[in-house]
Amino acid sequence: MMQTGKLLGLGTLSVVAAISSQAALAQGFKSATPADWARVVVEARKEGRVALYSAAVPAVLNRLKEDFEKHNPGIIVEVTRIVGTQLVSKMDQERGTGADGADVAITPETTWVTDRIKQSQLKLPAGPAASPWPARYIVGGGSPLLAIEPMVIAYNTKLVKTPVNSYEDLLRPEFKGKLATPDLIATIFMAWYDWLDQTRGPKFLPALAAQSPKFYPSAVQSTQLLVAGELLGSTLTVPTIVVPLIAQGAPIKMVVPSTGVIGTPYFGVIAGWSKRPNAAQMFMDYVMSPAGQATWAVNGEIASPLPNIPNSLPIATTAPADPSKFTPEVAKEYKAKWDKIFK
């Protein structure tokens, strides 16, 4: 089996570099002068609101909204949660028609973000938090990678007595027929399986298939069955699902393997066509600030690019998934490979 402890750090670097421009890696963002930023704040308060579109879970969005409004009285955050490509499609429609819509967005749609940057359709963050932002977590020179939500392991602590610490632990005989794993219905799952194959070695996926896992289209469903005791473990769930259940007393444990995980990246976007450009700058600056990052990470749900954020998971071993490489042709080829192993 491949030794992954050291390789994952390099893997994370290569994934980030693949979606970052050399200019961004070298230069980073530039913050406005204090005088210019003071004018932005004055104008933002006149605008009075900022429209946010995001695919993040409601609990996270509510925390960010409440904390921002607490520290910026007079500016309301109007949150619209949209999942998947519908978010960016709606933003493109608003840009094309000139309709009033999103000022800022938090989205995992890597290809859309990089395309809009190339077309100079996004505004660069310019607040006090811009220049300290780590350059290696800037995508295409125009968008900060705000957070990575890791895909983690979970297991039922009442039914599993020997702790699970790694993906390899899920290959134990007790998990056979009682293990959940995602069905191959989305490119994000293809990216996850491909990452497992690359980091755990070519024997891992066949060994996982030999466990006769049960396939689910959603981590919500599989995690609920895990809580009910119908399953012993799950190869993939996310902290935003698991953490609230644990807080309610569910007999499950979340495992973030020390050798590393892959996760969903969330990119910050300031729409170049925003009707409230100053309020947009203020909100993006908040999310990029240590205070905003701490509010997002408070329950241990993300890995933050900033150092010393309380409860943040380690980003050095959390690789951002990049489903964009799975074009229709590549996805078709990968599904055939996956079907041969699992079906």
N, C-alpha and C positions, 0 to 999 in steps of 0.2 A: 504493500500500500504506500502511496506517495506521502512523504513527510510534508505537511502543509504549514507548519508553524512559521517558518521563515518566508516561504514563498508567497503567502497571502499579503504580506506588507508590500512586496513588489507588485503583486497583482493589482492591489488597490491603486498604487501609483500609476500603473499602466492604463487602467480603466479611466481614471480621472484625466490623465494626459491625453487620452484618445478623444475626449470630448472638450478639451480646453485648447485655446489657441496659444501659440508661443508668445504672442504679445501679452496675453493675459497672465501667463505664467511669469513673465518677466516684470510686468508693470503693475498689475492690480488696478484697483479703482482709485480715483482721486476725490478727496472731500472738498466741498466748497469752502471758501473762506468763512470765518465766523460772521462777518458782516453780511455776506451773501446768504448764508444759511438763516440768519435772523430774518431776512426779508422773505425767505421761503416760508418760515413759520408764520409770519404775519399774514401772508397771502393764503396759506393753508387754512387758517382760522376763518378767513373770509369765505373760503369755499365751503367749509363746514361739514363736509362728509367725504368719505372715500369708499368706493365700491370695490369689494374684493371677491374674486372668483377663486375657488380652491377645491381640490380633490381630497384635502385632508379631512379627517373625521370630525364630526360636530363638536366633540368635547375639546379638541385642540383649538378649533376655530373660535369657540366661545371663550376659551381662556385668553387667546390673543386679543380678541375684540375687547373684552372687559378690561384687561390690563392696559391696553393702548389708550382706551377712552379715559381710564382713571388718571393716567399721566398726561393726557392731552385733552383737557376739558374743552368742549366746544366743537370737537371733531368726532363725528359719528362714523363707525365702521359698518357698512351695509354688506353683510355676508351672503353670498350665494354659493351653495355647495353643488358642484357639478363634477361627475366622475367620468373618467376616460376622455376620449377625443371630442366628446360633445363640448367640453369646456373651450378648447382652442378653436373649434369650429364656430362657436358662438362669438368668440372674440374676433375672428376673421370676418364674420358677417357684420359685426358692429363697425369694424374698421372700414369695410367696403361701402357701407351705407351712411356712415357718419352718425350712427345712432348713439345715444348716450348709454354707456354700459360700464364694463370693467375699467377701473383705473390701474389696478394691480392684480396679479394672479400668482398663485402658488400651485405649480403643476409638475407632474413627472414626465411630461411629454418632451423628451429630449430632442427629437428631430424637429418638432415645431419651433422650439426655443432657438435652436441653432440656425434654422432657416430664417427666422424673423430677425435675428441678429445680423446675418449676412445681408439682409435686405434693409438694414438700418431702420427698422421699424420699432425698436425698443429704446427706451431711455436708460442711461447709465445711472446707478445709484450715486448720489452726490452728498449725502449727509455725513455727519461725524463718524458713523460706523463704517463708511465706505473704504477709506484708506487702510484701516487695520484689518480688513477682511483678507484671509489667507489667499494669496494669488492662485494657488493650485486648486482652489475650489471656486474658480470663476470659469464659466462655460462660454467659450467663443468670444471672450473679451467683453461680454455684455450682460451676463446674468449670474448672480450668485447661486451656488448650490447651497441652499439654506439648511438642509438636514437630510439625513438618510434614515428611513425607518427600516430596521433590519427584519429579515425573515428568520424567525426563530423556531426552535423545537419546543414542544410542550408535552407533558405526560401527566397521567393521573397518579397522584401521590398515595392514594388509598390502595390502589391495585398494583402499583409498581413499587417494590420495596428497595431495590437496589438503584441508587441514583443514576440518572442519565446525564452524561456530560458532553457527549459528542454524537455526531451522526452515526458513527460506527456502533455505538451502544444500541441503536435501534435495530441492529441486525441480530440481537440476542433472540434465542428461540421463543421466549415468552411473548414477543411482539408479533409472531407470525399470525396473520389473519386478523389482527387487532390494531393495525397501524393505518393511519390516514396519510394520504399524499395527494397533491393536487393533480387533477386531470389536465390534460394538455389543451386547454381551451383558450389560452391567451399567450401572447409573446413574452409577457413577464415571467410566466411559468417555464417557457422554453429557456429563457435566460438563466433561470434558477437551476434547472436540470443540467444545462450546459456547464454552468459554474461548478456544480457538484462533480460532474465528469472530469473537468479540468483540474480541480483541486483535490479530489479524493482518489483519483486514479481510475483507469478503465474497468476495474473489477467491481467498483462500488454499485453502479446502477443495476447490473445483473444480480448482484447480491441483494439489493433492495427489492427487485422484482421477485426474487425467490421467497421473500417474506409474505407474498400474496397480499399486498396492501390494498386497501379500499380507496377508490378514487372519488374525489369531491371537487365540484367546480368553485367552491368558496371556502375560505378559511373560517368564516363565521359558522357554517354548518358543521364542519368537522370538529371545531373547538367545542361547540355545544354538545356534540356526541361524546366528546372526551370528558366533559364535565359530568354527563349522565352515566358514565362508566361503560358505555357501549364500545368504546375504544380505549386502548391503553396509552397510545401515543400518537403524535402527529409530527410529520417531518417538516411541516410548514404552517406557521401561523404568524401573527404580528402582535407586537406589544399593545397596540391600541385596542385589540380584542381581548387579549389575555389579562392585562393589568386590571381593568375594571372588574373582571370576573373573580380574580384573586382577592380583590378588595371586598367583594361581597361574600367571601368565604368559600369559593369553589375549590375543590381538592385537586388543584392542578399547579404545576410549576413550569415557569418559563426558563428555557435554557439558551444562553448565548454562548456557543462553543468558543473557547479561548483561541482556537486555531483560526477563527474568523467566520464571518457570515457575509451574505450578499443582501442588499436591501433596495427599497424603492427610493430613488432620489427625488427631492422636492426643490424645484428651481424657482427663484423669485423673478418676477417679470413686472416691469413698469411699462404700460402701454404707451407707445409714442403718440397715440391719438387720444389719450386721456382728456376728459373734460375738466379734471381737477388735478393738474400735474403737480401742484405743490403739496396737496394732501397725500398724493400717491408717493411722493418722495419721503414724506414724514413717516408714512406707514412702513415703507420698505426699510427705512433707516431703523425703525423700532425693531423689526423682525431680525435685522442683522446685528443688533446691539446685544451685549451680554444679558441685559434684562429680558429682551424678547426671546433670546435663545433659552434662557433659564425657565421662562414661562412655558415654552414649548416642551422642554425636556423634563419638567418637574416630576413626572411619573416614570421616568426611565424608559420613555417610548421612542426616543430617537438618539442618533449619534450626531453631535453638533460639530461643525468645522472649527468652532472657537475653542481654545483651551480653557480648562478650569471652569466649565459649566457644570453646576451641581446636577447630579443624577444622569448626566449624559453618558450614553454607552460609548465605548472606545471606537473612535472613527478610524484609527490606524488599521484595524482589522475588520472594518465594515466597508465592503466594496460596493459602489453604486452600480446597480444593474443597468444595462444598456440594451433594451429590447429592440432598438432601432436597426440593429444589424440583421434582424430576422425579417427580411423582405419576404413578400409572398413566395418567391422561389426558394429562398433559404428555409423558410418555415415549413414548406411542403417537404423538403428533403429531410429536415430534422424530425418532423412528425413520423415519417416513414422509419427512420432510425429508432425513434422512441417506441413506436408500435411494435417493432421487431423485438425490443427488449421486454416491454411490459404487457403487450396484448397478444 
